[in-house]
Amino acid sequence: MLDETGARERRLRSLPSRVGVYFVLALGLFGHLGTGLAWGELVAGLTVMVPRPSEKALRDLRRRVGVAPLKRLFDVLAGPLAQPSTPGVRYAAGARSPSTAAGA
């Protein structure tokens, strides 16, 4: 995703772009905690000690990665959960997701 969207870093960094993607996903899960604690949740399960970056470093990481890799990730992974045979669901041509009979 990073190569496709041009978001890969061009030099060696202590916080590479791939870590930024994981961090933004962690913010989606733990956003109510704030950036510092969301980082802590992200690295909590690692077996090695990871230094805690500053709030500025995390903010810069988010800006450097940008929206494009996450949008691309969504485009690749998003899809309908229901099947055409699921009761109450109908598919519209070209729709990203099915609609329900109640919502139609």
Helices and strands as residue ranges (DSSP letters): H 2-5, H 17-30, G 31-33, H 35-43, H 55-65, H 68-77, E 89-90, E 99-100
